[in-house]
Amino acid sequence: MRFLQFVPVIVSLLQLQAQSLCRDADLKSAITEQKVMDNIRPFIVDLMRTQHQKTVDECVRVCGRTENSSTPFLQDVKLEHEDLSKRVEENEKIVRQIKRTNSDNTLLEDFPIYMSEASLNPRTFLSFNRKSLFNSQKPWENLTNDFPFDWPTGGKDTLQTYYGVKGSLPLRNPDTVCFEVDAFYSIYFNLTGRNLLFEIGIGRDWVIDNSHYIGWEPDSTWSFVVSRDDVTGRVISACQSHQMNHGELTDISNSTAGTRQKMSLGIRVNMADGIMTVVDRSSLAVLCNFTDIDVTQELWPMFGVYAKSSSDVVMALRHSFLVSSRTWIDV
C-alpha cells in the first residue's frame, strides 16, 4: 500500500499554484498558466511510475502474483499506471504546442536580455554575468555569497550622463515582455533632499543619455523610481513620465543610516497595447500602470543606481521572458 500513500503527496505538488508576475494585470493569462501547470511536470510523473513499478515488483515477490492478477489492489495499481501514461502524453502534446510558437522549434525559456556593458556608465558596475548592477565596486558584505565581483570592461558606447546601463535588447511592437528584478539598498549615511536610490524604465534610444535618470524627461520615457521624498523624509516609489508623477507615491522605508530594504519587482511591457505595469512580486500589488506607451518605435530597458556617497545599491535582473512563448512557473 506504500504507493497509494505516496500518490497524494505527489498530486499535491502538481496542484501548486502557478504564480504569474503579471497575474493582477492579466487574470485570464494566469488561469491559463494554472491549467498548464497541472500537466507540465513529467519528472513527477516519472517518479510516480517508478514507484508504481516498485510496488508491483514487491507484490509479485511477496504474493507470488503478476500484474495481470485479478486482485483489487493490482487492478487499482494498473489503473493508476494507465492514468499516468495519459498524463505523459498530455505533457508531450502541450510542449509540442508551445514549441510551435518559436520559428526555431525550440521552447523559449526567456527573452535573452542582459545589462549591456557597451552602455555602462563609468560611475556604475556590472557583475560578470551582466545581470547585476551596482553603484559601488565594493557592495555590502551580506551580498558576497550571491553576487560575483568580476567586472567587465566598458564598451565604446558607454553612457556618460545616465547613471546606469541599457538593456541589451530593445522592445518592439507587438511583443509583450516581462522582467523580474530584485533591488537592494543599504543606507549608511542619512539621505537628504531628493536622493535617488534606483530606477527601472524604458525609453527611446536618443533620449536616455540626456540626464542621469530618465524619470523626468519631457517625452518618450516611462520610469519607476525609488528615492527619498523631500517632503516626508521617507523613501518612496513614484511612477513618472512626461515630467509628471502618475498615481500615488508609495511609502517604502526610512531614509536613515542603517536602513536596508529588498524589493522584488515584476515589469510587464505590452508593446501591442501600449501598457507598462510594475508589480510588487511579494504582495502582487500594482505599483505602476502606464497606459500611454508610444509603441511606434522600439524602446530600450534602462536600469539606474544612485546615492553613491550614502548607500549601497544593487539591482539584479532575475528573469525576462516573452509572455507569448512562455508559461511562468514559480514553485
Phi and psi in degrees as a GROMACS rama.xvg file:
@    title "Ramachandran Plot"
@    xaxis  label "Phi"
@    yaxis  label "Psi"
@TYPE xy
-63.0147  -33.9085  ARG-2
-65.087  -44.1504  PHE-3
-64.3641  -30.0497  LEU-4
-73.8483  -27.2422  GLN-5
-79.2781  -31.1385  PHE-6
-57.9676  -47.9796  VAL-7
-58.4362  -33.7369  PRO-8
-64.4282  -45.5597  VAL-9
-67.9047  -41.6498  ILE-10
-60.6307  -36.6143  VAL-11
-62.4352  -33.6074  SER-12
-65.1034  -40.6116  LEU-13
-64.2153  -22.0901  LEU-14
-97.2489  9.30076  GLN-15
-61.8338  144.323  LEU-16
-69.0003  134.844  GLN-17
-82.7736  125.885  ALA-18
-105.905  106.29  GLN-19
-84.9232  129.331  SER-20
-64.226  -19.2992  LEU-21
-106.472  24.9999  CYS-22
-58.8463  -43.0709  ARG-23
-67.1413  -30.0415  ASP-24
-79.384  -25.0012  ALA-25
-148.53  82.9079  ASP-26
-64.8177  -36.4869  LEU-27
-60.6232  -41.8805  LYS-28
-62.2813  -40.622  SER-29
-64.872  -38.8296  ALA-30
-63.7971  -42.2251  ILE-31
-60.2756  -42.7513  THR-32
-62.1012  -37.9031  GLU-33
-63.2581  -39.2091  GLN-34
-64.3867  -41.7241  LYS-35
-67.0891  -34.3986  VAL-36
-55.2487  -36.7549  MET-37
-69.2892  -8.90976  ASP-38
-123.662  -4.85281  ASN-39
-113.725  41.5775  ILE-40
-122.153  63.1469  ARG-41
-62.7345  -27.1798  PRO-42
-66.3815  -30.6314  PHE-43
-69.7557  -39.9535  ILE-44
-61.036  -43.6603  VAL-45
-60.0515  -39.2941  ASP-46
-62.8687  -41.2714  LEU-47
-65.9012  -38.7759  MET-48
-66.1595  -38.5279  ARG-49
-62.3246  -43.887  THR-50
-64.5949  -38.0273  GLN-51
-58.4089  -46.2106  HIS-52
-64.4144  -40.1173  GLN-53
-61.8471  -39.2453  LYS-54
-64.697  -43.9294  THR-55
-62.49  -45.1137  VAL-56
-60.7861  -40.8169  ASP-57
-67.7064  -38.4322  GLU-58
-65.3952  -39.5167  CYS-59
-63.2726  -40.9938  VAL-60
-66.4332  -42.5757  ARG-61
-81.1403  -42.3449  VAL-62
-97.2261  -13.8601  CYS-63
69.7319  28.3806  GLY-64
-116.888  166.205  ARG-65
-109.877  172.747  THR-66
-66.6361  -20.2119  GLU-67
-83.8138  -1.63458  ASN-68
-63.3022  159.041  SER-69
-97.052  14.3589  SER-70
-65.8379  143.695  THR-71
-55.9295  -37.5427  PRO-72
-62.1749  -48.7379  PHE-73
-69.2481  -30.1719  LEU-74
-64.1521  -40.892  GLN-75
-64.1158  -41.8387  ASP-76
-63.2178  -40.4095  VAL-77
-63.7132  -40.6609  LYS-78
-62.9344  -39.3401  LEU-79
-61.2009  -41.9547  GLU-80
-61.7684  -43.1139  HIS-81
-64.6493  -38.7306  GLU-82
-64.2567  -40.7136  ASP-83
-66.0535  -37.1755  LEU-84
-61.9567  -38.9418  SER-85
-64.6241  -39.052  LYS-86
-62.2473  -41.8733  ARG-87
-60.5074  -43.8943  VAL-88
-62.7784  -40.2157  GLU-89
-64.2322  -40.9056  GLU-90
-57.9323  -48.7515  ASN-91
-62.7263  -37.26  GLU-92
-65.1685  -44.5217  LYS-93
-64.1195  -43.381  ILE-94
-62.4968  -40.5875  VAL-95
-62.0415  -39.6978  ARG-96
-64.9473  -42.3677  GLN-97
-66.718  -38.5956  ILE-98
-60.9674  -31.6319  LYS-99
-68.9752  -11.7071  ARG-100
-76.1999  -10.0084  THR-101
-114.83  132.543  ASN-102
-62.9755  -24.6829  SER-103
-86.3613  2.64591  ASP-104
58.0402  37.374  ASN-105
-124.417  147.908  THR-106
-75.3599  114.861  LEU-107
-74.2978  114.702  LEU-108
-79.2033  -28.3702  GLU-109
-159.955  175.606  ASP-110
-96.5779  105.785  PHE-111
-74.4521  68.6483  PRO-112
-102.193  149.02  ILE-113
-141.325  177.014  TYR-114
-87.3785  119.471  MET-115
-80.2571  118.298  SER-116
-65.6049  -17.654  GLU-117
-68.3788  -13.5281  ALA-118
-120.981  14.9317  SER-119
-74.2922  126.878  LEU-120
-68.7331  138.426  ASN-121
-65.2664  -11.079  PRO-122
-83.1371  -10.5505  ARG-123
-120.876  168.294  THR-124
-138.542  146.529  PHE-125
-112.271  149.286  LEU-126
-73.3838  164.774  SER-127
-60.087  -35.2532  PHE-128
-83.525  2.30055  ASN-129
61.4587  30.2336  ARG-130
-115.712  -7.68014  LYS-131
-128.588  133.462  SER-132
-116.023  134.502  LEU-133
-124.083  149.604  PHE-134
-91.124  -1.14277  ASN-135
-143.982  153.825  SER-136
-84.8559  -3.59575  GLN-137
-127.573  76.2808  LYS-138
-62.9901  163.621  PRO-139
-62.7981  151.412  TRP-140
-62.5814  -35.2975  GLU-141
-76.2261  4.65914  ASN-142
-101.861  -5.16229  LEU-143
-65.2212  -22.5894  THR-144
-80.9101  -14.9235  ASN-145
-109.51  -18.6992  ASP-146
-123.296  132.716  PHE-147
-77.6634  149.907  PRO-148
-121.325  38.975  PHE-149
-99.0366  113.487  ASP-150
-95.2852  127.642  TRP-151
-68.073  157.184  PRO-152
-80.4876  152.565  THR-153
-72.4096  159.506  GLY-154
-99.3224  -175.978  GLY-155
-73.0125  -19.4738  LYS-156
-100.746  31.4414  ASP-157
-57.1499  133.039  THR-158
-65.1839  136.585  LEU-159
-104.189  -27.3657  GLN-160
-106.75  -44.5612  THR-161
-71.1299  128.366  TYR-162
-84.8317  70.567  TYR-163
174.949  -140.268  GLY-164
-150.745  152.831  VAL-165
-97.0967  147.116  LYS-166
-65.6048  158.036  GLY-167
-80.3359  -15.5477  SER-168
-130.924  142.678  LEU-169
-83.9568  162.502  PRO-170
-99.2428  133.371  LEU-171
-128.919  150.095  ARG-172
-65.8868  131.556  ASN-173
-110.022  30.5243  PRO-174
-64.2661  149.526  ASP-175
-118.962  115.185  THR-176
-116.673  137.599  VAL-177
-117.184  139.672  CYS-178
-121.15  143.126  PHE-179
-113.226  121.73  GLU-180
-128.536  133.672  VAL-181
-105.528  133.613  ASP-182
-123.548  134.946  ALA-183
-126.28  141.856  PHE-184
-143.175  146.554  TYR-185
-132.207  115.998  SER-186
-93.5417  124.257  ILE-187
-112.702  -12.3467  TYR-188
-129.447  140.328  PHE-189
-51.0896  132.685  ASN-190
-73.5186  150.884  LEU-191
-132.372  161.21  THR-192
56.7103  -136.579  GLY-193
-111.122  59.0309  ARG-194
-60.9654  122.521  ASN-195
-77.621  148.27  LEU-196
-111.698  -53.4794  LEU-197
-156.572  165.31  PHE-198
-145.244  141.929  GLU-199
-128.104  128.968  ILE-200
-160.374  -176.568  GLY-201
-134.614  150.502  ILE-202
-166.134  165.81  GLY-203
-66.8215  146.341  ARG-204
-59.1744  -34.9141  ASP-205
-81.5519  -6.61364  TRP-206
-111.943  -13.1538  VAL-207
-72.3266  -17.0613  ILE-208
-105.758  19.8635  ASP-209
-74.7056  -28.6587  ASN-210
-149.098  177.573  SER-211
-76.3472  -11.8952  HIS-212
-149.692  154.734  TYR-213
-92.3653  -4.48074  ILE-214
-61.9418  -23.275  GLY-215
-118.673  23.926  TRP-216
-71.3453  147.949  GLU-217
-71.7416  -19.1619  PRO-218
-159.431  151.992  ASP-219
66.9719  26.1773  SER-220
-140.546  149.489  THR-221
-140.911  130.825  TRP-222
-144.933  144.242  SER-223
-107.745  117.952  PHE-224
-119.57  138.311  VAL-225
-117.638  124.363  VAL-226
-156.114  171.665  SER-227
-79.2316  134.707  ARG-228
-88.1364  119.595  ASP-229
-73.8171  -4.32672  ASP-230
-90.9008  -51.2022  VAL-231
-92.4804  -19.5398  THR-232
78.3748  6.35518  GLY-233
-98.6858  160.457  ARG-234
-81.692  127.238  VAL-235
-130.849  165.123  ILE-236
-112.562  149.738  SER-237
-141.805  151.83  ALA-238
-110.176  120.811  CYS-239
-130.391  138.28  GLN-240
-162.199  154.337  SER-241
53.1808  38.1827  HIS-242
56.7566  38.4443  GLN-243
-140.881  150.651  MET-244
-85.9216  135.651  ASN-245
-113.678  123.3  HIS-246
80.7903  -171.743  GLY-247
-82.9932  152.618  GLU-248
-79.0976  138.073  LEU-249
-107.528  126.477  THR-250
-72.6692  133.667  ASP-251
-112.825  -53.7009  ILE-252
-166.353  -179.468  SER-253
-66.3636  164.619  ASN-254
-116.784  20.5064  SER-255
-99.0521  161.005  THR-256
-56.4956  139.055  ALA-257
96.803  -11.4763  GLY-258
-74.5984  131.75  THR-259
-130.435  141.099  ARG-260
-148.068  142.752  GLN-261
-122.57  135.524  LYS-262
-124.123  132.669  MET-263
-108.557  113.07  SER-264
-117.952  146.797  LEU-265
-119.162  131.084  GLY-266
-121.102  123.639  ILE-267
-118.838  124.321  ARG-268
-118.196  112.562  VAL-269
-98.2084  99.8546  ASN-270
-78.0774  -10.8602  MET-271
-80.7741  -41.0245  ALA-272
-103.012  -4.17994  ASP-273
71.4972  43.0987  GLY-274
-126.744  133.867  ILE-275
-124.213  125.856  MET-276
-122.341  134.397  THR-277
-114.068  127.156  VAL-278
-122.31  139.245  VAL-279
-77.9577  110.849  ASP-280
-68.3222  -19.696  ARG-281
-75.6514  -41.8894  SER-282
-108.463  -8.89141  SER-283
62.9376  18.8607  LEU-284
-76.1683  139.306  ALA-285
-82.1938  118.615  VAL-286
-91.6947  -35.9776  LEU-287
-139.383  146.55  CYS-288
-145.926  83.324  ASN-289
-77.1748  131.405  PHE-290
-118.456  12.4836  THR-291
-121.475  28.9654  ASP-292
-66.4057  128.095  ILE-293
-83.6673  109.452  ASP-294
-101.829  14.3479  VAL-295
-71.365  -20.6259  THR-296
-133.92  163.715  GLN-297
-68.0952  151.431  GLU-298
-121.73  148.031  LEU-299
-110.927  132.567  TRP-300
-66.4162  142.335  PRO-301
-130.573  141.196  MET-302
-131.277  124.512  PHE-303
-127.912  144.763  GLY-304
-133.36  142.228  VAL-305
-138.245  -160.95  TYR-306
52.5326  45.2759  ALA-307
-62.0917  -32.6073  LYS-308
-88.4982  -6.87565  SER-309
-132.679  -8.13494  SER-310
-148.586  156.6  SER-311
-102.219  127.35  ASP-312
-129.441  133.958  VAL-313
-134.303  135.232  VAL-314
-122.926  132.187  MET-315
-123.351  123.632  ALA-316
-85.0901  105.43  LEU-317
-83.0897  -50.4204  ARG-318
-147.021  152.486  HIS-319
-148.992  137.552  SER-320
-157.638  156.68  PHE-321
-85.5877  126.02  LEU-322
-61.3127  -34.6817  VAL-323
-69.9382  -13.5824  SER-324
-125.348  6.90713  SER-325
-146.824  139.134  ARG-326
-99.4473  122.835  THR-327
-90.5474  127.212  TRP-328
-128.623  132.789  ILE-329
-131.524  99.9118  ASP-330
